Amino acid sequence: MGATTYRLMSGSAAEMPDEPGLTALTAMPEVVFSSTLEEPLAWAGTELVDGDAVEAVRDMKRRGARDLRTVGSPTLCRSLLAAGVVDRFRVVVFPVVTGVTGRERIFDGWPDVVLDLVGSRTFDGRLQLLEYVPTVLDAPPRIGGP
């Protein structure tokens, strides 16, 4: 995750230590990519990487020590996707439209990407988890395919 997401998630974990979703996340090792945060980090088990995130992820993938996932962090995700190091792209659809209160469109500035659906699940009858294999396009997408 990036620094902004880290600040949000670690603050929530500190305020709500018994929240089931945060408890599971806290149990996993986290990696934060940031040039603004400094060690020691408050969230136990968190590794700080202040170098190039793309190269660090490439190195982690080469070592194959664990599955890698991102939480939030649209800027980090955009750079990883553009560099071609993303193997799966998961989108969770929350059935809420934040037209008045929404602040930004998270995919502005991202490369054009074709997503091939490889899995889906529904949670609580409303939330949709869609899992795709991404292919970054070299040219604008064509109607009907890459």
Backbone as a ProteinNet text record, in pm:
[ID]
protein_1_A
[PRIMARY]
MGATTYRLMSGSAAEMPDEPGLTALTAMPEVVFSSTLEEPLAWAGTELVDGDAVEAVRDMKRRGARDLRTVGSPTLCRSLLAAGVVDRFRVVVFPVVTGVTGRERIFDGWPDVVLDLVGSRTFDGRLQLLEYVPTVLDAPPRIGGP
[TERTIARY]
84.3	0	87.9	27.7	97.6	79.2	142.3	140.9	1.6	-78.6	-212.9	-299.4	-296.9	-374.4	-320.8	-188.7	-129.4	-179.4	-176.9	-222	-367.5	-451.1	-593	-610.7	-547.1	-566.4	-503.7	-383.5	-319.2	-394.5	-446.8	-527.6	-655.4	-720.4	-842.6	-812.8	-701.7	-664.7	-637.2	-578.5	-550.4	-679.4	-773.3	-899.1	-996.7	-990.9	-1085.5	-1009.8	-934	-848.8	-924.3	-1052.1	-1128.7	-1217.4	-1207.4	-1285.5	-1237.6	-1327.9	-1283.8	-1202.3	-1243.4	-1169.3	-1031.3	-1021.7	-891.9	-802.7	-862.9	-784.9	-714.4	-786.8	-727.8	-617.6	-640.8	-539.4	-416	-436.3	-325.3	-239.9	-302.1	-228	-134.8	-158.2	-73.1	43.4	155.9	265.3	229.5	251.6	223.9	353.9	346.8	456.8	400.7	468.5	426.3	533.9	491.4	582.4	564.7	669	656.8	793.2	801.9	921.8	895.8	772.3	737.4	725.7	699.2	691	830.9	844.5	973.3	953.8	1056	1053.4	1087.4	1039.2	955.9	809.5	745.2	603.8	519.9	405.2	320.5	254.1	224.5	155.2	257.8	251.7	350	354.1	473.4	489.6	489.3	495.9	492.8	633.9	661.9	791.5	778.5	871.9	872.8	973.1	926.2	1012.5	1008.9	1123.8	1125.7	1187.6	1220.7	1275.8	1167.4	1207.1	1117.3	1021.5	892.3	791.6	787.4	798.6	792.5	908	1028.1	1143.9	1131.4	1080.1	1062.2	961.9	852.2	752.1	809.8	883.8	949.4	1039.2	1114.5	1202.7	1121.9	1014.9	929	870.7	829.4	773.4	880	1001.9	1111.6	1138.8	1137	1161.8	1044.5	922.2	804.6	770.4	805.4	786.2	639.2	554.7	414.7	330.9	199.4	107.8	110.7	102.4	104.4	-32	-80.7	-209.1	-194.9	-276.4	-282	-418.8	-422.1	-546.5	-550.9	-654.9	-662.1	-544.2	-483.3	-359.5	-367.6	-460.6	-477.6	-352.2	-273.5	-151.8	-50.8	-31.6	58.8	8.7	-120.1	-176.8	-158.4	-179.2	-162.7	-20.3	79.9	219	254.7	203.8	231.1	165.1	43.4	-27	44.5	82.3	151	284.7	349.3	478.3	462.9	339.4	315.6	342.6	341.3	367.3	240.3	124	-3.8	-51.2	-71.9	-119.7	-271.2	-330.9	-476	-520.9	-640.8	-697.4	-833.9	-848.8	-975.4	-1047.9	-1175.6	-1260.5	-1376.4	-1402.5	-1520.7	-1619.5	-1737.8	-1842.2	-1932.4	-1935.6	-2024.3	-2144.6	-2265.2	-2382.7	-2426.3	-2338.3	-2365.9	-2308	-2380.8	-2330.9	-2306.6	-2183.3	-2149.4	-2131.7	-2239.4	-2233.3	-2203.5	-2271.1	-2251.2	-2130.1	-2113.2	-2006.5	-1877.6	-1880	-1758.7	-1654.1	-1525.9	-1419.3	-1337.5	-1312.9	-1227.5	-1260.7	-1229.9	-1244.6	-1112.1	-1112.2	-986	-908.6	-969.4	-896	-844.8	-859.8	-800.9	-649.5	-592	-448.2	-395.1	-481.5	-438.3	-421.1	-342.5	-333.8	-464.8	-487.2	-601.3	-569.9	-666.9	-646.5	-767.4	-742.3	-847.9	-848.4	-966.1	-978.5	-1055	-992.4	-1057.3	-1103	-1233.5	-1291.6	-1248.7	-1193.1	-1152.4	-1221.2	-1295.6	-1366.3	-1457.6	-1560	-1650.5	-1715.9	-1750.2	-1822.5	-1915.4	-2021.3	-2113.2	-2108.4	-2097.8	-2098.5	-2227.5	-2289.9	-2411.7	-2522.4	-2523.9	-2629.2	-2616.5	-2510.3	-2496.8	-2357.9	-2254	-2118.2	-2071.4	-2008.5	-1955.3	-1804.3	-1736.3	-1591.9	-1569.3	-1505.9	-1477.3	-1326.6	-1277.7	-1133.8	-1099.5	-1003.2	-966.4	-816.7	-779.2	-640.3	-628.9	-540.1	-527.5	-427.7	-458.3	-364.5	-358.8	-243.2	-225.4	-214.9	-290.7	-293.9	-191	-135.6	-39	-108.9	-235.4	-313.2	-454.2	-534.1	-671.1	-747.8	-838.6	-913.7	-1007.9	-1028.1	-1125	-1255.2	-1363.2	-1493.4	-1496.4	-1536.5	-1549.4	-1424	-1320.2	-1200.2	-1076.7	-963	-836.7	-782.8
-118.4	0	123.5	234	361.2	428.2	543	612.8	656.3	707.3	753.7	638.6	527.2	410.4	355.6	354	307.7	391.8	521.8	608.4	578.8	562.6	533.1	397.1	292.8	157.1	136.7	187.8	169.3	247.5	365.4	441.5	368	308.9	231.9	109.2	41.7	-77.2	-41.1	75.4	118.5	155.9	217.6	259.6	144.5	43.4	-68.2	-200.8	-233.7	-352.9	-485.1	-488.4	-612.6	-623.2	-528.6	-532.1	-651	-746.7	-869.8	-847.6	-759.7	-735.7	-678.5	-590.1	-530.3	-628.1	-714.8	-815.8	-907.5	-950.2	-1036.4	-963.3	-837	-758.8	-737.3	-709.2	-686.9	-812.2	-929.5	-1055.7	-1080.4	-1014.6	-1031.9	-934.1	-971.1	-873.9	-767.1	-642.1	-531.7	-472.2	-420	-345.2	-209.7	-103.6	31.7	95.6	148.3	217.8	367.1	431.2	572.4	637.3	760.4	840.7	943.1	944.5	1043.6	983.5	854.7	790.6	756.9	746	709.9	596.6	513.1	406.4	462.6	404.3	284.9	319.1	228.5	245.3	190.3	254.3	217.5	81.2	42.1	-84.7	-196.7	-282.4	-390.4	-479	-522.7	-613.7	-547.3	-414.3	-341.6	-309	-342.3	-312.3	-183.1	-92.6	32.5	20.9	50.4	54.7	197.3	265.1	403.7	417	304.3	305.8	289.2	250.1	233.1	116.5	144.6	42.7	-66.2	-28.4	-126.9	-225.7	-175.6	-265.6	-352.1	-295.3	-373.2	-486.1	-458.7	-562.1	-667.6	-625	-723.3	-816.8	-760.4	-840.5	-935.5	-887.5	-972.7	-1088.1	-1058.8	-1163.4	-1265.5	-1219.1	-1311.5	-1407	-1351.9	-1434.1	-1527.2	-1489.8	-1575.3	-1614.4	-1532.4	-1568.3	-1570.9	-1489.8	-1480.9	-1420.1	-1437.8	-1370.9	-1222	-1139.8	-994.8	-938.8	-847.3	-781.2	-634.1	-551.8	-411.9	-384.4	-286.9	-239.7	-90.7	-44.6	97.9	138.9	249.7	296.4	308.4	389.7	398.6	446	533.8	580.4	467.4	393.2	278	174.2	142.9	43.7	86.9	213.6	264.8	242.1	272	255.7	107.7	21.4	-122.1	-179.9	-136.8	-184.2	-138.6	-12.2	41.5	-28.9	-75.4	-143.7	-291.7	-340	-478.1	-581	-542.9	-638.6	-688.7	-651	-694.8	-819.9	-927.4	-1053.9	-1066.8	-1010.9	-1014.5	-876.9	-840.8	-709.6	-736.4	-710.6	-734.5	-602.4	-605.2	-488.7	-531.5	-456.5	-480.8	-369.6	-409.1	-313.6	-296.2	-173.7	-138.4	-68.6	-117.6	-61.3	72.8	170.5	306	403.1	506.8	610.4	735.3	786	904.6	1024.2	1060.4	1171.2	1304.7	1336.2	1464.7	1460.3	1349.4	1341.8	1281.7	1222.2	1163.2	1269.3	1234.1	1333.3	1320.2	1198.8	1184.7	1054.9	1054.8	933	859.9	739.3	673.6	624.3	611.4	558.9	668.3	795.9	902.9	884.5	895.9	885.7	744	644.2	505	473.2	370.4	327.6	260.9	248.8	172.3	24.7	-49.3	-188.3	-270.9	-386.8	-484.8	-579.1	-607.5	-697	-822.1	-938.6	-1066.5	-1129.1	-1146.7	-1198.9	-1343.4	-1370.6	-1506.6	-1557.4	-1470.8	-1514.9	-1406.8	-1449.9	-1352.9	-1417.3	-1333.1	-1377.6	-1265.7	-1304.4	-1207.5	-1221.8	-1109.6	-1107.4	-1040.8	-1091.8	-1040.2	-1002	-1064.1	-1037	-903.9	-825.7	-693.8	-669.1	-691.8	-661.5	-764.8	-718.6	-806.3	-795.7	-909.9	-915.3	-972	-894.4	-935.2	-944.3	-1058	-1077.4	-1092.3	-1013.2	-1007.1	-1029.4	-1074.9	-1071.2	-946	-852.1	-727.7	-738.5	-669	-652.4	-503.2	-441.7	-299.4	-282.9	-188.6	-166.8	-63.3	-84.4	10.7	121.2	99.3	194.7	200.2	299.3	306	177.4	140	16.6	26.2	-89.4	-98.6	-151.9	-113.2	-165.6	-314.7	-396.6	-540.2	-618.9	-557.7	-635.7	-551.6	-616	-542	-483.9
0	0	0	-35.1	-30.7	104.4	122.4	251.2	293.4	201.4	236.7	286.6	213.7	255.6	387.1	403	529.1	646.7	631.5	741.6	777.9	677.2	699.6	766.3	711.1	761.3	899	919.8	1050.3	1157.7	1123	1218.4	1254.1	1154.8	1180.3	1265	1237	1313.9	1459.8	1483.1	1620.2	1694	1622.2	1683.5	1703.8	1616.2	1621.2	1615.8	1719.7	1713.9	1702.4	1736.2	1730.5	1607.6	1515.1	1391.5	1308.3	1274.4	1207.1	1079.8	991.8	868.4	894.6	991.5	1023.8	1098.6	1179.8	1251.2	1152	1048.6	945.7	871	838.3	767.4	854.6	982.4	1074.3	1089.5	1077.3	1090.9	973	859.7	741.7	746.6	684.6	675	571.5	606	514.9	464	342	283.4	243.9	286.1	253.7	167	52.9	-37.5	-12.8	39.6	74.4	89.1	42.8	67.2	176.9	231.1	333.2	473	483.9	615.4	664.5	796.3	855.5	954.4	965.9	1065.1	1201.2	1306.6	1311	1279.7	1209.2	1178.1	1293	1316.2	1429.3	1412.7	1289.2	1265	1265.4	1366.8	1383.1	1259.1	1223.5	1110.7	974.7	971.8	845.7	798.8	674.5	612.9	531.7	547.5	472.7	358.3	237.3	119.7	67.1	67.5	20.4	-118	-181.1	-316	-420.3	-539.2	-652.2	-627.1	-623.1	-593	-699.7	-826.5	-934.6	-922.9	-900.6	-886.9	-762.3	-654	-530.7	-552.6	-623.1	-650.2	-744.5	-844.6	-933.2	-852.7	-758.9	-675.5	-586.7	-526.9	-443.2	-524.1	-647.1	-732.8	-771.2	-798.1	-831.9	-715.9	-594.4	-475.6	-447.3	-491.1	-477.3	-334.9	-238.5	-98.9	-56.1	-120.2	-76.4	-186.4	-173.8	-265.2	-234	-337	-319.3	-355.4	-273.2	-298.1	-259.7	-319.7	-277.5	-217.3	-129.8	-70.2	-97.7	-167.1	-198.2	-284.8	-251.3	-314.2	-466.5	-518.2	-663.3	-737.9	-680.5	-747.9	-759.7	-652.1	-655.2	-755.2	-750.8	-842.7	-988	-1015.7	-1152.6	-1201.5	-1118.7	-1161.7	-1177.7	-1091.8	-1104.3	-1228.4	-1256.9	-1375.3	-1502.4	-1507.3	-1625.1	-1649.2	-1542	-1554.7	-1590.8	-1591.7	-1631.2	-1523.7	-1397.7	-1290	-1221.8	-1272.3	-1214.1	-1287.4	-1212.3	-1269.1	-1261.7	-1159.6	-1140.4	-1096.1	-1137.4	-1105.3	-1044.3	-915.9	-847.1	-825.8	-855.8	-837	-748	-643.2	-561.7	-593.5	-636.4	-670.8	-549	-497.8	-388.3	-450	-426	-492.8	-433.5	-444.4	-396.3	-498.4	-532.3	-621.7	-537.6	-538.2	-459.2	-551.9	-620.1	-714.8	-649.9	-540.2	-474.2	-381.3	-309.9	-210.6	-263.9	-383.3	-440.9	-467.4	-446.2	-459.3	-586.3	-633.1	-750	-822.8	-949.5	-1028.8	-1019.1	-963.4	-930.3	-1050.6	-1167.2	-1281.8	-1375.9	-1340	-1420.2	-1425.2	-1543.5	-1557.9	-1569.7	-1559	-1573	-1720.7	-1751.6	-1891.7	-1933.7	-2064.6	-2113.9	-2092.7	-2040.7	-2003	-2044.8	-2103.1	-2128.1	-2009	-1955.4	-1840.7	-1882.4	-1864.4	-1894.3	-1763.2	-1747.6	-1624.6	-1602	-1482.2	-1447.8	-1321.4	-1252.6	-1133.1	-1079.8	-1005.3	-942.4	-820.9	-723.8	-603.7	-560.6	-491.9	-434	-282.6	-213.5	-68.1	-21.6	75.2	140.4	42.3	-75.2	-172.8	-245.3	-215.9	-277.7	-335.4	-256.1	-300.5	-400.9	-506.7	-611.3	-612.8	-607.4	-627.2	-766.2	-850.8	-987.8	-1002.9	-1052	-1066.6	-1214.5	-1258.5	-1399.1	-1417.4	-1536.6	-1581	-1667.2	-1629.6	-1706.1	-1820.9	-1929.3	-2040	-2071.7	-2047	-2075.3	-2226.6	-2281	-2425.2	-2469.2	-2587	-2642.9	-2720.3	-2754.5	-2833.9	-2774.2	-2811.8	-2759.8	-2789.1	-2697.6	-2717.3	-2836.6	-2901.9	-3009.5	-2955.3	-3013.3	-2973.7	-3008	-2910.2	-2934.6	-2902.8	-2850.8	-2815.2	-2808.9	-2777.3	-2761.2	-2889.9
[MASK]
++++++++++++++++++++++++++++++++++++++++++++++++++++++++++++++++++++++++++++++++++++++++++++++++++++++++++++++++++++++++++++++++++++++++++++++++++

